[in-house]
Amino acid sequence: MMRFSYRCSLCGREYPISPERLLCEDCSRRQEPGRPLSGILEVVLQGSAPGDWEIADLLPVEREWFPPIPVGNTPLWEPERLRRATGFPRLYLKDDSCNPTGSLKDRASALVAAFARREGIERIVVASTGNAGSSMCGVGAAAGLSVRLYLPAGAPAGKLVQSLQYGADVVRVDGTYDEASAQAMEYLRTHGGLSRNTGHNPMTIEGKKTVALEIFRQLGSGVPDYVFVPTGDGVILSGVYKGFEDLVSLGVADRTPAVVAVQAEGSQAITRALESGGFTDPVSSQTLADSISVDVPAAGYFAVERLRRHGGRALTVSDEAILSAQTELASGSGLFAEPAAAAAWAGFRAMEAEIPRDAAVVVLVTGNGLKDVKSAKKGVGIR
């Protein structure tokens, strides 16, 4: 029998799981403007995994509360042509563009929705540059939940249309993601509901850890040597680490992989923090990879601490390299990834000379290319 609780990622204080508690009450008081969230709570699990454990056994919400939408269980591709072209016979693509709304964010949305249903909460509020919002809107539609989305006006049209098709209440914000997030939090304070803001709700990291659990199972109960993760706010990165850490703590796995955070050159707050020793005043993001375009990464402290703890690495790639990677990935494997997801492939290509050829390498593809056709057109010369 598994037991679950919250623990502050900064001070270590533990709390019972409750919808009223999203951040550590002590550390969140020390929140500084222009800095990542202080006092992010992570889900701690205690007990032992059954010999025939399933992913649902390692989640803090019982499976009967999950909405009827097929999130997860995405394929782990074995791209023959890319393996031959790169000389990596154990190269894999974890294709989370196959999730119902076309992105990995469905993993977090499904757990948030299940938590809301169990706790009798009917409204979910979220700010997003696109994928998290359209994901919550789609999963919320399946779950019968009301979703209010704060979406920056510059978000790709495809993600706006998705959200509206799902019947969500969409508020277009004339500003950045950070401004959209502030408006979402103000609405929550005034009208109530459950926040699905990335990192702010502990279930977002916890839901995303399922991608690591799936990779482990798909590799025959094996830990890859490297995982390349496109990184903006740091929540997917944190979830990947959390999944492998849980497997190690349960005695199911004996190590965590080398995780590489891949950021766009125009949005590299986590890379700067890892290299300089801490977060400084935010720099305005400038990248076509909208899903990883973040001025202040919500899970920045959490992500950087995990990278340091496990000897992970962060690197940056240019927008030009991202577009080239998008085309190479699509034409070489048949997997059409949005720019943010293609950044992970660009990161692998930038680092491949340092990796042993017999290493098991997983490139995490987080979103479908049809979500941002405008950017993809640039990569194939269409104006």
N, C-alpha and C positions, 0 to 999 in steps of 0.2 A: 504494500500500500504506500503510495507516494503522498508526501505532505508538502504543502507549498506555502511560502510566505514572501514578503517583500524585504529587501535589504538595501540600504543606501550604498550606492557605489562609491561614495566619498568617505563617509564616517563609519560605515558598517552597522549603523543602527537598524534593528529589525522591526517590522510592523506586520500586523495581519493584513491580508489582502482585502481591500475595500474600495468601492467605486469613488468614495469621497477622498481617497488619498492617492495623489498622483506623484508628488515629490516629497522628499524628506523635509519634515517641518523645520528642522534645525538648519540644514544646509541651504534650503531654498531661501531662507531669510538673508543669506549672504550673496544673493544673486547680484551680479554687477551688470550694468547696461553694456550692450555690445559684446557680451561674452556668452559661451555655451551655457546650457542649463546646468544649474548647480543643484546637486541632490537627486539625480536620476535614480529611480528605484529599479532594481533588477529582481526578477523572480528567482527565489532559491528553492530547490527541490531537495527533499531528504527522503531516504528510504532506499530500496533496492529495486532495480528493474527486473521484471520477470524474464525468464530465459527466452520467451517468445514475444518480447516487448514490441509494442507498436508505437508509432509517433504520438498518437493521442494519449498514451499512458504518461508521457513526459510533459504534458501541458496542464495548466492550472484550472482549466474549465472543462467540465465533463462533455463528452462527445455528443450527448443528446441535445445540447444547446447550440451546436453549430448550425448555421443556415444551410439550406439545401442547395448548395452551389459547389461544384467540384474543384476546390482550390487545392493546389499542391499535386504531388505525385507527377511532377513534370519530368520529361525525358532527360537522360544524360547521354548526349550524342557522342558517337565515336567517329569523328569526321575524317574519313579515309584520305581524301585529297589534301586536307590541311596537315594531316599527320605526315604524309609523304613530303609535302612542300617544306615543312619546318624541320623534319627529322626527329619528331617527338612521337614515338609509337604509342605512348600512353597519354595522349592529349585528349581531353574531354571538354565538351561544351554543355553546361547545365542550363537548359533552355526554359527559363521562367517566363518567356513571352507566351508560353502555352497556357498560362493561367487565364481564367474567364475574362478578365478585363484587359489582358495583354501585358501584365507586369507582375513582378515579384511582390509588389505592395499588397496584392490580394491576401498574402499570408498573414500580414498584420491586421488587415481589415476583417478577415474571418474571425480571428481571435477576439478582436475588439467587439465585433457584432455578437459573438457567442457570450462574451462577458456581459454585454448590455442586456441581452435576452434573459440571462440567468438572474440579473439584478433588477429586472423589471424597468429598465430605462428605455424610453422610446425615441429619444432624440440624440443624434450624434453630430458634433460640430468639428469641422476640420479645415485647416488652411493647407494649401498645396500649390506647387508649381504645375501640377497636372496629374501625375500618376497616382499619388496617394489619394487625391480627391476623386478622380474617376473610379478608382478602385473601391473607395468607401461607398460611393454612390451606387455602384453596381452590386456590391455585396449587401449593402443596406436594402436595396430593392428586393433581393432574394429573401432577406430576413424580415421584411415588413417594418423596417425602421425608417424614421424621418431623418434625412441627412441635410445639413446646411453646410455648404462649401464656400469658403472664401478663396477666390482664384485670382492671382495677378493678371492684369489685362494682357500682359505679354505672353501668356501661356499658349502653346500651340492650339490651333483651332480644333484639331481632332480630339484633344482631351476635353475641351469645352463642350463639344458636341456630344461626346460620350456621356458626360455628367448630366447634361440636359435630357438626353434620351432616357436615362435611368430615372428621371422624374425628381431629381434633387432640387433643392432651393439654392441656386447659385448666385453668389454675390461677387461681381467683378470688381477687383480692387485696383485703383490707379496707383500702383506702387510695386514694391518688391515682395518677395515671400515673407520677409520679416514683418512688413507692414500688414500683410494679410493675416499672419499669425497673431499679431497684436489685436486686430479687430475680432478675430475668432475668440480669443480669450476674453475680451470685453463682453462679447455676446453671451458667453458661458456664465460670466459673473452676474449678468443681468437677468438672463432667462433660464439658466440651468441646462442640463444635459450632460453628455459624456464627451470629453475631449478625445479626438483621435490624432491630435497634433503629434507629429513624429517625435519620438523620444519623450514627450511630455507624459504620454500614457505608457506605463510599463509594459502593457500588452503588445506594443508595437515591436519592441526588441524581441520579446518572447515569441511572438508569432513568426518573426523572420528567422528565428533559429531553426525552424523546421527545414529550411533549405540545406543546412549542414547535416541534419539527421538523415535526410534523404540521400545526400551524396554518400554518406557513410554506408548506408544500406545498399545503394546501387553499386558500390565498389566491393560488394561481398564482405561487409563488415570491415572495411578498410579505410584508413585515413590517407587522403592524398598528400603528396609532398608539398604542393603549392596550390593556393587558391587565389585567383585574381578577381578583385571586387571593385566595381565602379563605386566611387565614394564622393558624396556631397555632404549631407548632414551627419554621416557616420553611423546611422542606425542599422543599415544592412550589414556593414562591417561588424558592428557590435553584435548583431544577431548571429552572424557566422561564427564569431568567436564563442558566443554564449552556447551555441549548439555543441560545438566540439568540447568545450569545457564541461558541459553537463555529462557528456559521454565519458569523459575521463573521470569525473567525480563519482560516477556510478560504477566505474570499473569495467565499462564496456569497451572503451578505447584506451590506448596507452600513451597517446600524445595528441597535441594539436598540430595542424599543418602550419607551414610558413604562409602567412596571409599577406598579400600585397594590396594595399589601398591605392587605387589608380584615380587620380584627380585630373581635371582639366587645368591647363596652365592658368586660365582666367578665373579659376575658383579653387584655390588650393590652401584654404585655411588650416586644414588638418595637417597637411604636409609641412607647412611653415611652422606650426606648433611643435610637431615632432622634431624638426630639425633645430629650432631655436630654443626649445625648452618650455614654451608656454604660448598662450594666446595673447595677441595684441589687439589694437583697435581694428575693427573690421575693414576689409578692402572690398570695394564694390565689384561684384562678379561680372565677368564679361566672357561668356562662352555660349556656343550654339547648343551645347549639351544641357538643355534646360533642367533635366531631372537631377543633375548633380551641380546645378548652379545655386550656390548658397553663400551668403555673406558671413553669417554666423551659424556654424553647424550645431544643431541642437544637442547632439550626443558627442560633441567634440571632446570633452574631458574623458568620457567613458571610452571612446574609441582610441584616443591617444594612450590612455593608461593600458589598454589591452595590447596595443601594438608594442609598447615598451615591455610589458610583462612577458610577452611571448617572442620577443625579438622579431616582430613584424617589420614591414617596410612600407614606405609611401613614395610614390613617384608621380610625376606629372607628364601629361601629353598635350600636344597642341591641338587646336581645332582641326588643322589640316591633317594631322595624324589620325584623328578620330574619324574624319570623313573617309580617309584612305582605308582605315581599318573596317569601317562599315561596308565598303564595297568589296574588300578582300574577303571578309567573313561571309557575305552573301554569295558572291560568285564562287567561292571555294568550298562552301558547305551547303548552301541552300537556306541558311538561317539569316533572315533579314532583321537586324537589330536596330533599335533607335540609337541616336548618337551617344547618349549616356552609357548604354549597354555596350556599344562598340568600343568605348574607352577602355574597357577591361581587356579586349583583344589587342588594342594599341599598346597597352601596358605590357602585356606578355611579349609582344614583338620587340618592344624596347629593351626588355630584360633577358630575352631568350639566350643570349650568348653566355650568361652567367649561370644557367640552369643545366644540370646534368641531363644528357639526352634520354636516360632511362627513367627520369623522374615522372611520377604521376602528377599531371598538371590539369587543374580544373579552371576553366574560364567561365565566370558567372555572367550569363546573358540575362539582363534584368527587365528588358522591355521590347515590345514589337516595333519594328521600323515604321509601320503604317501610322503610328501615333504622331509622327512628325515628318510628314512628307516634304514640307518646305525645306528642311535642312538636307534631307536625303537627295533632293533634286540637285543641290550644289555639288554633291559628290559624283554625279553622273553627267554633269555639264548641262543640265536643263535650267533655263532661266525663267 
